[in-house]
Amino acid sequence: MEHEISVISALQAINALNSDKYNVIPVYISKQGRWYTGLELLEIRNYRDMKALTEKATEVFMRPEYGDYNLYKAKSGLFGGKHQIVAELHVVLPVLHGTNGEDGIFEGLLDTIGIPYAGCNTLSAANGMDKITMKMILRSCGIPVVDYVWFTDKEWFSRRDEIISEVESKLGYPVIVKPANLGSSVGIGKATDRASLIERIDKAEKFSQRLIVEHCIDQLQEINCSVLGDADDHQASVCEEPIKSGEILSYEDKYMGGTKGSHGMQNSDKRIPADLPDDVTERIRKMACDTFRVLSCHGVSRIDLMIDRKDGSVGFGKSLSEQTQEKAVKALSEFLRPEFINRVDEVISFNKLTEENFRAIAGIMLTELHQALLDRGIAFLWDESVIDALVKKSYSVTYGARNLRRTIQKELEDPIAQKIIESFVSPLHTLHATADETGTFTVTGE
């Protein structure tokens, strides 16, 4: 899908150039990786019939030779010989969306040839495109980002339960699932429970080998701010607010104005300048510039930031832990003197237990019971149905594992004690616990 958007964006860029001042050489890269040039590429209607378009256009290539800025005709003469030079380029304006276009791969080719080009270099393009790497860099530089969990497609198939447990314990629901290195909102979806999480990840892994799940900001306001220059000398644009038609800014919102169309970003609904207080606008512009500098960007880059309407925080999203800590400090400040608050070194927040966490705790408690009985010469065994029943009877998001100890004592320890008393004459060697579908426990001994 980003291929078609690249065509639209490139034509818009060409139309914006002064043809009296610049000799524009359009170069189209097909989905198969073939390069074409020719005036036919300048008319968007021609792209409706790609076979006819590529037959009319001239197939070309560039040699990966430093200092050779020529476009060569791909097909040589009837008897072979040298490839004809079609055009000599002086500078390249890459207008490419998505994988292999804006992730540093194409920029690496241009660096190999040594031709000047606009926009980010290989390093900054790669870091800016990969959502995982970018978040790691930004967080290490003190720029706020939302909490996230990342993994590969192979990990998703090999340790799915662990990943789900990590997402639920670290982030909670709802979350946003994304392919790590795609743009244009491709493959992105919101998950509100375990079933939708699995569904969204199964979809996203078809687009990328690296996947990221982010904490979802419920009252989200997205703001865009472009930065022009280089890492050492740059300036921010006014802020714009893209208008979304659903919960997430979609591919259609970005490029089709929320409906089907072919006018690219020009047709997307947006509010310019964004309706924001002056201080918030300046914070966003500064954060956009900081991001531009940290990633060593060049040319012009659009920085997408988020405002949490709930607390007014600005950035790439505050982490759930940071939000919890802020709330705790605010609550303390209402009852305690400032001099006491200043002596608080750290606020520790505890995440809610997920069912997977709870199952693990139940297993630990049963193992402790097994060890205590083993010291008396009795082996204690249980099957998975016991864990299932303990979870069903005791799991609570509000009270955590508090009820679990009481349930184990009532449903298992008390019947076990009774069995031991009854077997005074004929000592027990093994006790086995099971549970049926209704959650009724049974302890048998031999």
C-alpha positions as a Markdown table, in Angstrom:
| # | Residue | x | y | z |
|---|---|---|---|---|
| 1 | Met | 0.0 | 0.0 | 0.0 |
| 2 | Glu | 2.9 | 2.4 | 0.7 |
| 3 | His | 4.0 | 1.9 | -2.9 |
| 4 | Glu | 1.0 | 3.7 | -4.3 |
| 5 | Ile | 1.3 | 6.5 | -1.7 |
| 6 | Ser | 5.0 | 7.0 | -2.8 |
| 7 | Val | 3.8 | 7.6 | -6.3 |
| 8 | Ile | 1.2 | 10.2 | -5.2 |
| 9 | Ser | 3.7 | 12.0 | -2.9 |
| 10 | Ala | 6.4 | 12.0 | -5.6 |
| 11 | Leu | 4.1 | 13.6 | -8.1 |
| 12 | Gln | 3.1 | 16.2 | -5.6 |
| 13 | Ala | 6.8 | 17.0 | -4.9 |
| 14 | Ile | 7.5 | 17.3 | -8.6 |
| 15 | Asn | 4.6 | 19.6 | -9.2 |
| 16 | Ala | 5.8 | 21.8 | -6.3 |
| 17 | Leu | 9.3 | 22.3 | -8.0 |
| 18 | Asn | 10.0 | 25.3 | -10.2 |
| 19 | Ser | 10.4 | 23.7 | -13.7 |
| 20 | Asp | 12.0 | 26.9 | -15.0 |
| 21 | Lys | 14.8 | 26.5 | -12.5 |
| 22 | Tyr | 15.2 | 22.8 | -12.2 |
| 23 | Asn | 15.4 | 20.0 | -14.8 |
| 24 | Val | 13.4 | 17.3 | -13.0 |
| 25 | Ile | 14.1 | 13.6 | -14.0 |
| 26 | Pro | 11.4 | 11.4 | -12.6 |
| 27 | Val | 12.5 | 7.9 | -11.7 |
| 28 | Tyr | 9.9 | 5.3 | -10.8 |
| 29 | Ile | 10.8 | 2.1 | -8.9 |
| 30 | Ser | 8.4 | -0.8 | -9.5 |
| 31 | Lys | 7.3 | -3.3 | -6.9 |
| 32 | Gln | 9.8 | -5.7 | -8.6 |
| 33 | Gly | 12.6 | -3.3 | -8.0 |
| 34 | Arg | 13.0 | -2.1 | -11.6 |
| 35 | Trp | 13.8 | 1.5 | -12.3 |
| 36 | Tyr | 12.0 | 3.5 | -15.1 |
| 37 | Thr | 12.2 | 7.1 | -16.3 |
| 38 | Gly | 10.2 | 9.1 | -18.9 |
| 39 | Leu | 7.6 | 11.9 | -19.2 |
| 40 | Glu | 4.9 | 9.2 | -19.0 |
| 41 | Leu | 5.6 | 9.0 | -15.3 |
| 42 | Leu | 4.4 | 12.5 | -14.6 |
| 43 | Glu | 0.7 | 11.7 | -15.3 |
| 44 | Ile | -1.0 | 10.0 | -12.4 |
| 45 | Arg | -3.7 | 8.4 | -14.6 |
| 46 | Asn | -1.0 | 6.4 | -16.4 |
| 47 | Tyr | -0.5 | 4.4 | -13.2 |
| 48 | Arg | -3.9 | 2.7 | -13.6 |
| 49 | Asp | -2.3 | 0.4 | -16.3 |
| 50 | Met | 1.2 | -0.4 | -15.0 |
| 51 | Lys | 2.0 | -2.8 | -17.9 |
| 52 | Ala | 1.3 | -0.1 | -20.4 |
| 53 | Leu | 3.2 | 2.5 | -18.4 |
| 54 | Thr | 6.4 | 0.5 | -18.0 |
| 55 | Glu | 6.3 | -0.5 | -21.7 |
| 56 | Lys | 6.3 | 3.2 | -22.7 |
| 57 | Ala | 8.8 | 4.3 | -20.1 |
| 58 | Thr | 12.5 | 3.7 | -20.3 |
| 59 | Glu | 14.0 | 1.1 | -18.0 |
| 60 | Val | 17.2 | 2.4 | -16.4 |
| 61 | Phe | 19.7 | 1.7 | -13.6 |
| 62 | Met | 22.6 | 3.3 | -11.7 |
| 63 | Arg | 25.9 | 1.7 | -11.3 |
| 64 | Pro | 27.0 | 1.2 | -7.6 |
| 65 | Glu | 30.2 | 3.1 | -8.5 |
| 66 | Tyr | 31.3 | 6.1 | -6.5 |
| 67 | Gly | 31.1 | 9.3 | -8.4 |
| 68 | Asp | 29.0 | 7.9 | -11.3 |
| 69 | Tyr | 25.8 | 9.9 | -11.2 |
| 70 | Asn | 24.4 | 8.7 | -14.6 |
| 71 | Leu | 21.2 | 6.9 | -15.4 |
| 72 | Tyr | 21.9 | 4.1 | -17.8 |
| 73 | Lys | 19.5 | 2.5 | -20.2 |
| 74 | Ala | 18.9 | -1.1 | -19.0 |
| 75 | Lys | 18.7 | -2.6 | -22.4 |
| 76 | Ser | 21.8 | -2.2 | -24.6 |
| 77 | Gly | 21.8 | -2.3 | -28.4 |
| 78 | Leu | 21.0 | -5.3 | -30.6 |
| 79 | Phe | 24.6 | -6.5 | -30.5 |
| 80 | Gly | 25.3 | -5.6 | -26.9 |
| 81 | Gly | 28.0 | -3.0 | -26.2 |
| 82 | Lys | 27.9 | -0.1 | -23.8 |
| 83 | His | 24.7 | 0.9 | -22.0 |
| 84 | Gln | 23.4 | 4.3 | -23.2 |
| 85 | Ile | 23.4 | 7.2 | -20.8 |
| 86 | Val | 19.8 | 8.4 | -20.5 |
| 87 | Ala | 20.5 | 11.3 | -18.0 |
| 88 | Glu | 23.0 | 12.7 | -15.6 |
| 89 | Leu | 21.7 | 13.4 | -12.1 |
| 90 | His | 23.1 | 16.1 | -9.8 |
| 91 | Val | 21.0 | 15.5 | -6.7 |
| 92 | Val | 18.3 | 13.0 | -5.6 |
| 93 | Leu | 15.1 | 13.8 | -3.8 |
| 94 | Pro | 14.0 | 10.5 | -2.3 |
| 95 | Val | 10.2 | 10.4 | -2.0 |
| 96 | Leu | 9.6 | 6.8 | -0.8 |
| 97 | His | 7.3 | 5.5 | 1.8 |
| 98 | Gly | 7.8 | 2.3 | 3.8 |
| 99 | Thr | 10.2 | -0.6 | 3.8 |
| 100 | Asn | 13.3 | -0.3 | 1.5 |
| 101 | Gly | 12.4 | 3.3 | 0.9 |
| 102 | Glu | 12.6 | 5.4 | 4.0 |
| 103 | Asp | 14.4 | 2.9 | 6.3 |
| 104 | Gly | 18.0 | 3.6 | 5.2 |
| 105 | Ile | 18.3 | 0.9 | 2.5 |
| 106 | Phe | 17.8 | 3.3 | -0.4 |
| 107 | Glu | 19.9 | 5.9 | 1.3 |
| 108 | Gly | 22.7 | 3.4 | 1.7 |
| 109 | Leu | 22.7 | 2.9 | -2.1 |
| 110 | Leu | 23.0 | 6.6 | -2.7 |
| 111 | Asp | 25.8 | 6.8 | -0.1 |
| 112 | Thr | 27.6 | 4.0 | -2.0 |
| 113 | Ile | 27.4 | 6.1 | -5.3 |
| 114 | Gly | 28.2 | 9.3 | -3.4 |
| 115 | Ile | 25.5 | 11.4 | -5.0 |
| 116 | Pro | 24.0 | 14.2 | -2.9 |
| 117 | Tyr | 20.5 | 13.6 | -1.7 |
| 118 | Ala | 17.8 | 15.3 | 0.5 |
| 119 | Gly | 16.6 | 13.9 | 3.7 |
| 120 | Cys | 17.9 | 11.6 | 6.4 |
| 121 | Asn | 21.1 | 9.6 | 5.9 |
| 122 | Thr | 21.3 | 5.8 | 6.3 |
| 123 | Leu | 21.7 | 5.9 | 10.1 |
| 124 | Ser | 19.0 | 8.4 | 11.0 |
| 125 | Ala | 16.5 | 6.9 | 8.4 |
| 126 | Ala | 17.0 | 3.4 | 9.9 |
| 127 | Asn | 16.6 | 4.6 | 13.5 |
| 128 | Gly | 13.7 | 6.8 | 12.7 |
| 129 | Met | 11.8 | 4.1 | 10.8 |
| 130 | Asp | 12.2 | 1.3 | 13.4 |
| 131 | Lys | 9.8 | 2.0 | 16.2 |
| 132 | Ile | 11.7 | -0.3 | 18.6 |
| 133 | Thr | 15.1 | 1.1 | 18.1 |
| 134 | Met | 13.8 | 4.7 | 18.0 |
| 135 | Lys | 12.0 | 4.2 | 21.4 |
| 136 | Met | 15.2 | 2.8 | 22.9 |
| 137 | Ile | 17.2 | 5.9 | 21.8 |
| 138 | Leu | 14.6 | 8.4 | 22.8 |
| 139 | Arg | 14.0 | 6.9 | 26.2 |
| 140 | Ser | 17.8 | 6.8 | 26.9 |
| 141 | Cys | 18.0 | 10.5 | 26.1 |
| 142 | Gly | 15.2 | 11.4 | 28.4 |
| 143 | Ile | 12.4 | 11.9 | 25.8 |
| 144 | Pro | 9.2 | 10.4 | 27.1 |
| 145 | Val | 7.8 | 7.4 | 25.3 |
| 146 | Val | 4.9 | 5.0 | 26.2 |
| 147 | Asp | 5.6 | 1.7 | 27.8 |
| 148 | Tyr | 6.0 | -1.1 | 25.3 |
| 149 | Val | 6.9 | -4.7 | 24.8 |
| 150 | Trp | 8.7 | -5.9 | 21.6 |
| 151 | Phe | 9.5 | -9.3 | 20.1 |
| 152 | Thr | 10.1 | -11.0 | 16.8 |
| 153 | Asp | 7.7 | -13.1 | 14.8 |
| 154 | Lys | 9.7 | -16.2 | 15.6 |
| 155 | Glu | 9.4 | -15.4 | 19.3 |
| 156 | Trp | 5.6 | -15.0 | 18.9 |
| 157 | Phe | 5.3 | -18.6 | 17.7 |
| 158 | Ser | 7.8 | -20.1 | 20.1 |
| 159 | Arg | 6.9 | -18.3 | 23.4 |
| 160 | Arg | 3.4 | -16.9 | 22.8 |
| 161 | Asp | 2.2 | -17.4 | 26.4 |
| 162 | Glu | 5.2 | -15.6 | 27.9 |
| 163 | Ile | 4.7 | -12.6 | 25.6 |
| 164 | Ile | 1.0 | -12.4 | 26.3 |
| 165 | Ser | 1.8 | -12.5 | 30.0 |
| 166 | Glu | 4.4 | -9.7 | 29.7 |
| 167 | Val | 2.0 | -7.5 | 27.8 |
| 168 | Glu | -0.8 | -8.0 | 30.3 |
| 169 | Ser | 1.4 | -7.5 | 33.4 |
| 170 | Lys | 3.5 | -4.6 | 32.0 |
| 171 | Leu | 0.9 | -2.7 | 29.9 |
| 172 | Gly | -2.6 | -4.0 | 30.6 |
| 173 | Tyr | -5.4 | -3.4 | 28.2 |
| 174 | Pro | -6.1 | -1.6 | 25.9 |
| 175 | Val | -2.9 | -1.7 | 23.8 |
| 176 | Ile | -1.8 | -0.8 | 20.3 |
| 177 | Val | -0.1 | -3.5 | 18.2 |
| 178 | Lys | 2.2 | -2.4 | 15.4 |
| 179 | Pro | 4.7 | -3.8 | 12.9 |
| 180 | Ala | 8.0 | -2.2 | 14.0 |
| 181 | Asn | 9.3 | -0.9 | 10.7 |
| 182 | Leu | 6.3 | 0.1 | 8.6 |
| 183 | Gly | 4.7 | 3.5 | 8.1 |
| 184 | Ser | 1.3 | 4.8 | 6.9 |
| 185 | Ser | -0.5 | 3.1 | 9.8 |
| 186 | Val | -0.2 | -0.2 | 7.9 |
| 187 | Gly | -0.9 | -3.3 | 10.1 |
| 188 | Ile | -1.7 | -1.3 | 13.2 |
| 189 | Gly | -4.6 | -2.3 | 15.5 |
| 190 | Lys | -6.1 | -1.8 | 19.0 |
| 191 | Ala | -6.5 | -4.8 | 21.3 |
| 192 | Thr | -8.8 | -4.6 | 24.3 |
| 193 | Asp | -8.5 | -8.2 | 25.6 |
| 194 | Arg | -6.4 | -11.4 | 25.1 |
| 195 | Ala | -8.4 | -12.6 | 22.1 |
| 196 | Ser | -8.1 | -9.4 | 20.2 |
| 197 | Leu | -4.4 | -9.1 | 21.2 |
| 198 | Ile | -3.7 | -12.5 | 19.5 |
| 199 | Glu | -5.7 | -11.5 | 16.5 |
| 200 | Arg | -3.9 | -8.2 | 16.1 |
| 201 | Ile | -0.4 | -9.7 | 16.5 |
| 202 | Asp | -1.2 | -12.5 | 14.0 |
| 203 | Lys | -2.1 | -9.8 | 11.5 |
| 204 | Ala | 0.9 | -7.5 | 12.3 |
| 205 | Glu | 3.4 | -10.3 | 12.0 |
| 206 | Lys | 2.5 | -10.7 | 8.3 |
| 207 | Phe | 3.9 | -7.3 | 7.7 |
| 208 | Ser | 7.1 | -7.3 | 9.7 |
| 209 | Gln | 9.6 | -9.7 | 11.5 |
| 210 | Arg | 9.8 | -7.2 | 14.5 |
| 211 | Leu | 6.6 | -6.4 | 16.4 |
| 212 | Ile | 5.8 | -3.9 | 19.1 |
| 213 | Val | 2.9 | -3.6 | 21.5 |
| 214 | Glu | 2.3 | -0.2 | 23.2 |
| 215 | His | 0.3 | 1.1 | 26.1 |
| 216 | Cys | -2.8 | 2.8 | 24.6 |
| 217 | Ile | -3.6 | 6.3 | 25.6 |
| 218 | Asp | -7.4 | 6.5 | 25.8 |
| 219 | Gln | -7.8 | 10.2 | 25.6 |
| 220 | Leu | -5.3 | 10.7 | 22.8 |
| 221 | Gln | -4.7 | 13.8 | 20.7 |
| 222 | Glu | -2.2 | 13.4 | 18.0 |
| 223 | Ile | -0.1 | 16.3 | 16.9 |
| 224 | Asn | 2.4 | 16.6 | 14.0 |
| 225 | Cys | 5.3 | 19.0 | 13.9 |
| 226 | Ser | 7.9 | 19.1 | 11.0 |
| 227 | Val | 11.5 | 20.0 | 11.6 |
| 228 | Leu | 13.8 | 21.4 | 8.9 |
| 229 | Gly | 17.6 | 21.6 | 8.9 |
| 230 | Asp | 20.2 | 19.2 | 10.3 |
| 231 | Ala | 21.1 | 17.9 | 13.7 |
| 232 | Asp | 23.0 | 21.0 | 14.6 |
| 233 | Asp | 20.9 | 23.7 | 13.0 |
| 234 | His | 17.2 | 23.2 | 12.6 |
| 235 | Gln | 13.8 | 24.9 | 13.1 |
| 236 | Ala | 10.3 | 23.6 | 13.8 |
| 237 | Ser | 7.1 | 24.2 | 11.8 |
| 238 | Val | 3.7 | 25.2 | 13.2 |
| 239 | Cys | 1.8 | 22.3 | 14.7 |
| 240 | Glu | -0.9 | 20.4 | 12.9 |
| 241 | Glu | -3.6 | 18.1 | 14.2 |
| 242 | Pro | -4.6 | 15.2 | 11.9 |
| 243 | Ile | -8.3 | 14.4 | 12.1 |
| 244 | Lys | -9.0 | 10.8 | 12.6 |
| 245 | Ser | -12.3 | 9.0 | 11.7 |
| 246 | Gly | -11.9 | 6.2 | 14.3 |
| 247 | Glu | -9.9 | 5.4 | 17.4 |
| 248 | Ile | -6.6 | 5.2 | 15.5 |
| 249 | Leu | -5.3 | 7.5 | 12.8 |
| 250 | Ser | -5.7 | 5.1 | 9.9 |
| 251 | Tyr | -4.2 | 4.7 | 6.4 |
| 252 | Glu | -7.4 | 6.2 | 5.0 |
| 253 | Asp | -7.3 | 9.1 | 7.4 |
| 254 | Lys | -3.7 | 9.9 | 6.4 |
| 255 | Tyr | -4.0 | 9.6 | 2.6 |
| 256 | Met | -7.6 | 9.6 | 1.6 |
| 257 | Gly | -9.3 | 12.1 | 3.9 |
| 258 | Gly | -11.0 | 9.2 | 5.7 |
| 259 | Thr | -12.5 | 7.9 | 2.5 |
| 260 | Lys | -11.3 | 6.4 | -0.8 |
| 261 | Gly | -9.4 | 8.8 | -2.9 |
| 262 | Ser | -6.0 | 9.5 | -4.6 |
| 263 | His | -4.8 | 12.8 | -3.4 |
| 264 | Gly | -2.4 | 11.6 | -0.8 |
| 265 | Met | -1.6 | 13.7 | 2.3 |
| 266 | Gln | -3.1 | 16.8 | 0.6 |
| 267 | Asn | -6.5 | 15.3 | 0.9 |
| 268 | Ser | -6.2 | 14.2 | 4.6 |
| 269 | Asp | -8.2 | 16.1 | 7.1 |
| 270 | Lys | -6.1 | 18.2 | 9.4 |
| 271 | Arg | -6.3 | 21.4 | 11.6 |
| 272 | Ile | -3.5 | 23.9 | 10.9 |
| 273 | Pro | -2.4 | 25.3 | 13.2 |
| 274 | Ala | -3.4 | 22.9 | 15.9 |
| 275 | Asp | -5.8 | 24.4 | 18.5 |
| 276 | Leu | -3.4 | 24.3 | 21.4 |
| 277 | Pro | -2.3 | 26.7 | 24.2 |
| 278 | Asp | 0.9 | 28.6 | 23.4 |
| 279 | Asp | 2.9 | 26.9 | 26.1 |
| 280 | Val | 1.9 | 23.4 | 24.9 |
| 281 | Thr | 2.7 | 24.4 | 21.3 |
| 282 | Glu | 6.2 | 25.4 | 22.3 |
| 283 | Arg | 6.7 | 22.2 | 24.3 |
| 284 | Ile | 5.8 | 20.2 | 21.3 |
| 285 | Arg | 8.0 | 22.2 | 18.9 |
| 286 | Lys | 11.0 | 21.8 | 21.4 |
| 287 | Met | 10.4 | 18.1 | 21.8 |
| 288 | Ala | 10.2 | 17.7 | 18.0 |
| 289 | Cys | 13.5 | 19.5 | 17.6 |
| 290 | Asp | 15.1 | 17.4 | 20.4 |
| 291 | Thr | 14.0 | 14.2 | 18.6 |
| 292 | Phe | 15.3 | 15.5 | 15.3 |
| 293 | Arg | 18.7 | 16.1 | 17.0 |
| 294 | Val | 18.9 | 12.9 | 18.9 |
| 295 | Leu | 18.2 | 10.8 | 15.8 |
| 296 | Ser | 20.7 | 12.9 | 13.8 |
| 297 | Cys | 18.1 | 13.8 | 11.1 |
| 298 | His | 18.7 | 15.9 | 8.0 |
| 299 | Gly | 16.5 | 17.7 | 5.6 |
| 300 | Val | 12.9 | 17.7 | 6.7 |
| 301 | Ser | 11.2 | 15.2 | 9.0 |
| 302 | Arg | 7.7 | 15.1 | 10.4 |
| 303 | Ile | 7.6 | 14.2 | 14.1 |
| 304 | Asp | 4.4 | 12.7 | 15.4 |
| 305 | Leu | 3.7 | 13.4 | 19.1 |
| 306 | Met | 0.9 | 12.6 | 21.5 |
| 307 | Ile | -1.0 | 14.6 | 24.1 |
| 308 | Asp | -2.8 | 12.7 | 26.9 |
| 309 | Arg | -5.9 | 14.8 | 27.4 |
| 310 | Lys | -6.4 | 13.1 | 30.8 |
| 311 | Asp | -3.4 | 14.8 | 32.4 |
| 312 | Gly | -2.1 | 17.1 | 29.6 |
| 313 | Ser | 1.2 | 15.3 | 29.3 |
| 314 | Val | 3.1 | 15.8 | 26.0 |
| 315 | Gly | 5.5 | 13.6 | 24.1 |
| 316 | Phe | 5.6 | 10.1 | 22.7 |
| 317 | Gly | 3.4 | 9.1 | 25.6 |
| 318 | Lys | 4.2 | 8.8 | 29.3 |
| 319 | Ser | 4.7 | 5.3 | 30.6 |
| 320 | Leu | 2.0 | 3.7 | 32.8 |
| 321 | Ser | 4.6 | 3.5 | 35.6 |
| 322 | Glu | 5.3 | 7.2 | 35.3 |
| 323 | Gln | 1.6 | 8.1 | 35.3 |
| 324 | Thr | 1.1 | 6.0 | 38.4 |
| 325 | Gln | 4.0 | 7.6 | 40.2 |
| 326 | Glu | 2.8 | 11.1 | 39.4 |
| 327 | Lys | -0.7 | 10.3 | 40.7 |
| 328 | Ala | 0.8 | 8.9 | 43.9 |
| 329 | Val | 3.0 | 12.0 | 44.5 |
| 330 | Lys | 0.0 | 14.3 | 43.8 |
| 331 | Ala | -2.1 | 12.3 | 46.3 |
| 332 | Leu | 0.6 | 12.5 | 48.9 |
| 333 | Ser | 1.0 | 16.3 | 48.4 |
| 334 | Glu | -2.6 | 16.8 | 49.4 |
| 335 | Phe | -2.0 | 15.5 | 52.9 |
| 336 | Leu | 1.8 | 16.0 | 53.6 |
| 337 | Arg | 3.9 | 19.0 | 54.0 |
| 338 | Pro | 6.3 | 19.9 | 51.1 |
| 339 | Glu | 9.4 | 19.4 | 53.3 |
| 340 | Phe | 8.3 | 15.8 | 53.8 |
| 341 | Ile | 7.5 | 15.2 | 50.1 |
| 342 | Asn | 11.0 | 16.4 | 49.2 |
| 343 | Arg | 12.4 | 13.6 | 51.3 |
| 344 | Val | 10.6 | 10.9 | 49.4 |
| 345 | Asp | 13.4 | 9.3 | 47.3 |
| 346 | Glu | 11.2 | 7.1 | 45.1 |
| 347 | Val | 7.7 | 6.1 | 44.4 |
| 348 | Ile | 7.3 | 2.4 | 43.5 |
| 349 | Ser | 4.3 | 1.4 | 41.6 |
| 350 | Phe | 3.0 | -2.2 | 41.4 |
| 351 | Asn | 1.4 | -3.6 | 38.3 |
| 352 | Lys | -1.8 | -5.6 | 38.5 |
| 353 | Leu | -1.5 | -9.4 | 38.5 |
| 354 | Thr | -2.5 | -11.1 | 35.3 |
| 355 | Glu | -4.0 | -14.6 | 35.2 |
| 356 | Glu | -0.6 | -15.9 | 34.0 |
| 357 | Asn | 1.1 | -14.3 | 37.0 |
| 358 | Phe | -1.6 | -15.8 | 39.3 |
| 359 | Arg | -1.1 | -19.3 | 37.9 |
| 360 | Ala | 2.6 | -19.0 | 38.5 |
| 361 | Ile | 2.0 | -17.9 | 42.1 |
| 362 | Ala | -0.4 | -20.8 | 42.6 |
| 363 | Gly | 2.2 | -23.2 | 41.3 |
| 364 | Ile | 4.8 | -21.8 | 43.8 |
| 365 | Met | 2.4 | -22.2 | 46.7 |
| 366 | Leu | 1.6 | -25.8 | 45.7 |
| 367 | Thr | 5.3 | -26.6 | 45.4 |
| 368 | Glu | 5.8 | -25.2 | 48.9 |
| 369 | Leu | 3.0 | -27.5 | 50.2 |
| 370 | His | 4.6 | -30.4 | 48.4 |
| 371 | Gln | 8.0 | -29.7 | 50.1 |
| 372 | Ala | 6.4 | -29.4 | 53.5 |
| 373 | Leu | 4.6 | -32.8 | 53.1 |
| 374 | Leu | 7.8 | -34.4 | 51.6 |
| 375 | Asp | 9.6 | -33.5 | 54.9 |
| 376 | Arg | 7.0 | -35.8 | 56.6 |
| 377 | Gly | 7.6 | -38.6 | 54.0 |
| 378 | Ile | 4.5 | -37.9 | 51.9 |
| 379 | Ala | 4.6 | -36.9 | 48.2 |
| 380 | Phe | 2.0 | -34.5 | 47.1 |
| 381 | Leu | 0.9 | -34.5 | 43.5 |
| 382 | Trp | -1.6 | -32.4 | 41.5 |
| 383 | Asp | -2.7 | -31.9 | 37.9 |
| 384 | Glu | -3.5 | -28.8 | 35.9 |
| 385 | Ser | -7.1 | -28.9 | 36.8 |
| 386 | Val | -6.1 | -27.9 | 40.4 |
| 387 | Ile | -4.4 | -24.7 | 39.1 |
| 388 | Asp | -7.4 | -24.0 | 36.9 |
| 389 | Ala | -9.8 | -24.3 | 39.8 |
| 390 | Leu | -7.6 | -22.1 | 42.1 |
| 391 | Val | -7.6 | -19.4 | 39.5 |
| 392 | Lys | -11.3 | -19.7 | 39.0 |
| 393 | Lys | -12.0 | -19.4 | 42.7 |
| 394 | Ser | -9.4 | -16.9 | 43.8 |
| 395 | Tyr | -8.2 | -14.7 | 41.0 |
| 396 | Ser | -9.0 | -11.0 | 41.5 |
| 397 | Val | -7.5 | -7.9 | 39.8 |
| 398 | Thr | -8.5 | -5.9 | 42.9 |
| 399 | Tyr | -7.2 | -8.2 | 45.7 |
| 400 | Gly | -4.3 | -9.9 | 43.8 |
| 401 | Ala | -3.2 | -13.2 | 45.4 |
| 402 | Arg | -4.7 | -12.5 | 48.9 |
| 403 | Asn | -7.5 | -15.0 | 48.5 |
| 404 | Leu | -5.3 | -17.7 | 47.1 |
| 405 | Arg | -3.7 | -18.7 | 50.4 |
| 406 | Arg | -7.1 | -19.0 | 52.0 |
| 407 | Thr | -8.5 | -21.1 | 49.1 |
| 408 | Ile | -5.5 | -23.5 | 49.3 |
| 409 | Gln | -5.9 | -23.8 | 53.0 |
| 410 | Lys | -9.6 | -24.5 | 52.8 |
| 411 | Glu | -9.7 | -26.7 | 49.7 |
| 412 | Leu | -6.4 | -28.6 | 50.0 |
| 413 | Glu | -4.6 | -28.2 | 53.3 |
| 414 | Asp | -7.6 | -29.0 | 55.5 |
| 415 | Pro | -8.6 | -32.1 | 53.5 |
| 416 | Ile | -4.9 | -33.2 | 53.5 |
| 417 | Ala | -4.7 | -32.8 | 57.3 |
| 418 | Gln | -7.9 | -34.9 | 57.6 |
| 419 | Lys | -6.4 | -37.6 | 55.4 |
| 420 | Ile | -3.2 | -37.7 | 57.5 |
| 421 | Ile | -5.2 | -38.0 | 60.7 |
| 422 | Glu | -7.4 | -40.8 | 59.3 |
| 423 | Ser | -4.3 | -42.7 | 58.1 |
| 424 | Phe | -2.7 | -42.9 | 61.5 |
| 425 | Val | -2.7 | -46.7 | 61.6 |
| 426 | Ser | -1.7 | -47.1 | 57.9 |
| 427 | Pro | 0.7 | -44.2 | 57.0 |
| 428 | Leu | 0.2 | -42.5 | 53.7 |
| 429 | His | 3.0 | -42.2 | 51.1 |
| 430 | Thr | 1.3 | -40.2 | 48.3 |
| 431 | Leu | -1.5 | -37.7 | 48.2 |
| 432 | His | -3.1 | -36.6 | 44.9 |
| 433 | Ala | -5.3 | -33.6 | 44.3 |
| 434 | Thr | -7.7 | -33.1 | 41.4 |
| 435 | Ala | -10.6 | -30.7 | 40.5 |
| 436 | Asp | -13.6 | -31.1 | 38.3 |
| 437 | Glu | -15.1 | -28.5 | 35.9 |
| 438 | Thr | -17.3 | -27.1 | 38.7 |
| 439 | Gly | -14.2 | -26.3 | 40.8 |
| 440 | Thr | -14.8 | -29.0 | 43.3 |
| 441 | Phe | -11.5 | -30.3 | 44.8 |
| 442 | Thr | -10.8 | -34.0 | 45.6 |
| 443 | Val | -7.8 | -35.3 | 47.6 |
| 444 | Thr | -7.0 | -39.0 | 47.5 |
| 445 | Gly | -4.2 | -40.9 | 49.3 |
| 446 | Glu | -2.4 | -44.2 | 49.2 |
